[in-house]
């Protein structure tokens, strides 16, 4: 039986497992590997703080992910398929590893985040679907 997301170690497991899938993914991997050229040593700790804030309301994260995604969108236009795939991989990773109230919150927030980013980037003059 899978347990819920309860502590920082769980968030690190979730984030690390998710991004391992992302970098190997045919649909969105190139955005991280070739376009953004993500420095994982810097990016992963930021993502740990982001998801810790999302799930546990810690106040540890103070960044603005929209700015980074606007920049990425200018470098290589994003489309609905990219957001759908990101969401699909995230939800699948949560479901593989965890079950419970916090896991449900993580999945719901991921769907919300992907939806808001998609709407802002693709429907607010930043690009077309």
C-alpha positions as CSV (number, residue, x, y, z in Angstrom):
1,X,0.0,0.0,0.0
2,X,1.3,3.4,-1.0
3,X,1.5,6.1,1.7
4,X,0.8,9.8,1.5
5,X,3.3,12.6,0.9
6,X,4.3,13.4,4.5
7,X,7.8,15.0,4.6
8,X,10.5,16.7,2.5
9,X,12.1,13.3,1.6
10,X,8.8,12.4,-0.1
11,X,8.8,15.6,-2.1
12,X,12.4,15.0,-3.2
13,X,11.4,11.5,-4.3
14,X,8.4,12.8,-6.2
15,X,10.3,15.6,-7.9
16,X,13.4,13.5,-8.7
17,X,11.2,10.6,-10.1
18,X,9.1,13.1,-12.1
19,X,12.0,14.9,-13.7
20,X,13.7,11.6,-14.6
21,X,10.7,10.8,-16.7
22,X,10.6,14.3,-18.1
23,X,14.2,14.3,-19.4
24,X,13.6,10.9,-21.1
25,X,10.3,12.0,-22.6
26,X,9.9,12.3,-26.4
27,X,7.4,15.1,-26.2
28,X,8.8,17.5,-23.6
29,X,12.3,16.2,-22.8
30,X,14.0,18.4,-25.4
31,X,12.6,21.5,-23.8
32,X,14.5,20.8,-20.6
33,X,17.6,19.2,-22.2
34,X,18.2,21.2,-25.3
35,X,16.2,24.4,-25.1
36,X,16.3,25.4,-21.4
37,X,19.5,23.4,-20.8
38,X,18.4,23.0,-17.2
39,X,21.1,23.0,-14.5
40,X,19.6,20.2,-12.4
41,X,21.8,20.9,-9.4
42,X,20.2,24.3,-9.1
43,X,16.7,23.5,-10.5
44,X,15.8,20.5,-8.3
45,X,16.2,22.2,-5.0
46,X,14.0,25.1,-6.3
47,X,11.4,22.5,-7.3
48,X,11.6,20.8,-3.8
49,X,10.8,24.2,-2.3
50,X,8.1,24.9,-4.8
51,X,6.3,21.6,-4.1
52,X,6.9,21.9,-0.4
53,X,5.1,25.3,-0.5
54,X,2.3,23.9,-2.7
55,X,1.7,20.8,-0.4
56,X,2.7,22.0,3.1
57,X,2.3,25.8,2.8
58,X,5.8,26.3,4.2
59,X,6.5,29.7,2.6
60,X,9.9,28.5,1.5
61,X,9.4,29.3,-2.2
62,X,9.4,32.9,-3.5
63,X,10.0,32.5,-7.3
64,X,7.9,33.3,-10.3
65,X,7.6,30.3,-12.5
66,X,5.6,32.2,-15.1
67,X,8.7,34.4,-16.0
68,X,10.8,31.3,-16.7
69,X,8.1,29.7,-18.8
70,X,7.5,32.9,-20.8
71,X,11.2,32.9,-21.6
72,X,11.1,29.3,-22.6
73,X,8.1,29.9,-24.8
74,X,10.0,32.7,-26.6
75,X,12.9,30.3,-27.2
76,X,10.8,27.4,-28.4
77,X,7.0,27.9,-28.6
78,X,5.1,25.7,-26.2
79,X,1.7,24.1,-27.2
80,X,-1.1,22.3,-25.5
81,X,0.5,18.9,-26.1
82,X,3.5,20.1,-24.0
83,X,1.3,21.1,-21.0
84,X,-0.8,18.0,-21.3
85,X,2.3,15.7,-21.3
86,X,3.8,17.5,-18.3
87,X,0.6,17.1,-16.4
88,X,0.2,13.5,-17.4
89,X,3.8,12.6,-16.3
90,X,3.4,14.4,-13.0
91,X,0.0,12.8,-12.1
92,X,1.3,9.4,-13.1
93,X,4.4,9.9,-10.9
94,X,2.3,10.8,-7.9
95,X,0.0,7.9,-8.5
96,X,3.0,5.4,-8.8
97,X,4.5,6.6,-5.5
98,X,1.9,7.9,-3.2
99,X,-1.8,7.8,-2.1
100,X,-3.6,10.1,0.3
101,X,-4.8,13.6,0.9
102,X,-1.5,15.3,0.1
103,X,-1.0,13.2,-3.0
104,X,-4.4,14.3,-4.2
105,X,-3.5,17.9,-3.4
106,X,-0.3,17.6,-5.4
107,X,-2.2,16.2,-8.4
108,X,-4.9,18.8,-8.3
109,X,-2.4,21.6,-8.0
110,X,-0.4,20.2,-10.9
111,X,-3.5,20.3,-13.1
112,X,-4.2,23.8,-12.0
113,X,-0.7,25.0,-12.6
114,X,-0.6,23.4,-16.1
115,X,-3.9,24.9,-16.9
116,X,-3.1,28.4,-15.8
117,X,0.3,28.4,-17.5
118,X,-1.2,27.1,-20.7
119,X,-4.0,29.7,-20.7
120,X,-1.6,32.6,-19.9
121,X,1.1,31.6,-22.4
122,X,-1.1,30.3,-25.3
123,X,-4.2,32.5,-25.0
124,X,-2.9,35.9,-23.8
125,X,-1.0,37.0,-26.8
126,X,2.1,35.0,-26.0
127,X,1.4,32.4,-28.7
128,X,-1.1,30.3,-30.5
129,X,-2.1,26.7,-29.8
